Amino acid sequence: MSPATPDPKSGGAALELLVHGVGGATPQDMLGDPRTVRVTGDTTAAMHRRTDDLDAEDHPERYAERPVPEAYCWSNLTSGNGARALWLLLLPFMVANLAHWMRPPAKGHPRLVRLYGTLVRLVALTLTVLLTAAACEVALDLTAWQCAGSASCAEDRSWLGFLSAERGGWWSQPGRRLALAAVVPAALVGLLWYLSNRTWSAYEAQRPPTGYDDAPEVPADTEPVESEPLESGTADTEPAEAADTESADSADFAELRPALGRPGFWYGRRLVARLRAAHTAAGFLTVAAALTGAAARHDRRASDAPPEAFGWALQSAFVVLAAVVLWVVCRRGRSEKRLDLRLERALVSWLPGASLVLLALAALHAGWSRPDWRSAGTLPGDATFGVLTLTQGGLVVALGVVALLLHHPHREPRTALYGLGGPAVAMLACALGGVMSGGVAQRVADWLDGPGTPGMGAGSAIAPPVLLSWQASVIPVLLLMLLAPVVFLAVRTARAARRLGPVVEAEYGAEDPDPFRTARIAAGRATARLTDAAPGFVGIVSGATLLLGAGSVAGAWASGNVPGRAFEGAHPAIASAADTAQSLGSWMIGFGFLLFVTWGRRAYKDASARRTIGILWDVGTFWPRAAHPFAPPCYAERAVPDLTWRMSSWTRHTGGRLVISGHSQGSVLAAAAVWQLPPATRGRVALLTYGSPLERLYGRWFPAYFGPGPLRALHRTVHCWSNLYRATDPIGGPVRVPAEGDKPAVDRAALLDPLVYGRTHEHPLPEPILGHSDYQADPVFAAERSVLLDRLPPALPRQRGGEGDTNEQADQGSSGRSSG
């Protein structure tokens, strides 16, 4: 390499890149100055500096004692305009997507990894079918079939008059009423398709930096990083895809990276497009099945039915397309080893299109004139909800078996639920979907039925499926079951707070302790520990939900799926208690759905409520959409490339040192971005995390990606890393990465919170208990940042042409081509 030419712009420049956490923050707050300027980015996510620091690279002598602060604000990715409040309705999809990423580590078990991903994708598919079936239940069964077919119900609602069977109009025939009502669930499916496609373009279409072809030099004393088997389909397309199925024994550098460092991890366009096509088709096919099933039941008994061949052709086409949907969902998972820019346009376009054509033909078939057709009872789709519930339960159990097989060879004591976190969360997603679908059906039935309780008694005019009534009856039982662990946790927290009192006083060396002050600090520490009890609580909820769901299906089956016979034949005391539980659960499920919708409406108008919802998405939508394409968009697929591009371009442009400083969820984004850096850039970057959930939440719930192995690998590859935490922080905690070689342990001693116990000359007023906030107010923060900057190698002079510049570009790749 030729000698470097000195550049006055690279004389020791240092940058501190600040990344905020959940809930968002303004550039003014992060930089401590009301005068800020956007350096690069847009109104959604951008880098900001103080006005006085805008030309910092031109005057490095001014910043010899401190780094240049730069703030990355990404809060508008999750809590921006009011329309995002509607994402609440996608909560079950988001939870199902989380289950995909919760699998245990699986070195050497590629087939089990693929099976795990396939099962999660099938669970996600059942949620789409369940949502569409609930919309069909409301629009087709309760409204067009039962209410419009009942003279008393239709007469009380003028907007249903033209559909009333008593008026004998063109729309009065049941098939035509059903065909018209099918517009509602079909429009819902179309809306989900549109939102998924639009959010991909707005949030996730950012290509990550490239230039990973050059493998780094691995020190001889560094053990290889465990590589997870890539989940993808079989190699039937081209050799490039066949390479995606290689095991951890591959010598390719991308295979030696932890999963979050792979080039294609944050760009899942191909899979999302495939799943979007399959789920859209599944929604349309569900509506078509509701129409075809209703018409087929009549045609089998009627003498003047339309040509039977047409109905059989529709049903055959439905079976074929449903099989294609299942094949598409099961066929291929994520491919992360390389940046996959391909898109199967033929599949993405024809599968939803063919399903929509079949739906239109089903509507024409249902609308065929059948003068003797009368609507009575309920549609033949009651069994659909029972089949879906059984299918979801079976898939969750199978997922649990696979998770145990994956976890057994790599037992980590801190892994949530012994590797069963994914199946437990998948069960919660199914429960949320059941509550939402049952809630809207119960509420609409209650509204249409007037003063009666829907489904209660044989004389009820409007009756939702019996299974939904049984599911409503188990909700009070579930709440009573959860009362015991809640009381246990409350008692345990109170006892822990009492035990921590002497520890707090000894830690502060309080000569004249204040019992009230001691109790507050001890209570803050004890309450913060409740986060560590979350896995057990989730396990109890999921297990109880699985058992009670099975009981609901058995009860509905025993009653013959006939409204009013749910508890027929039982002992009078049992029947009375069951009827009370069903009535109470029916009202609770309806009230819960109304509360859900009300919260969404409030968030649409209220920015503070919208920020609260944004916090939920900050945690839940960090991960790419790998299981459900209709889940809320992944903000990290925009934020991680932003941070990676900025760090790569700045270090290459200036040759300076950089410390990326992440708080809370920002620390997770920072770690993910550092993993994506080219090796030469990573060697000039220090990582400072504080209030970080990297191990406490992500390491326990997502062990394959943030477990002990990946975190130790990050410690080896990044130049230096420090982590700050407090005992009073309910979210952040230690990352538990020990010292290795000449690198010290990542965790520093827990920060005191509050800074002082009582009043002192330096702190004449009582200091607050900060918990998860204001880490930068602690003097240890600035000191630790200075230590990290001192440990980084000196600033490099900027390369000017010649062989040296060529080599540097080859090492860093196109990731440095962004403007500084």
Summary of the structure (lengths in Angstrom):
residues: 820
radius of gyration: 29.7
end to end distance: 24.6
largest distance: 97.3
contacts: 2881
relative contact order: 0.14
helix: 61%
strand: 6%
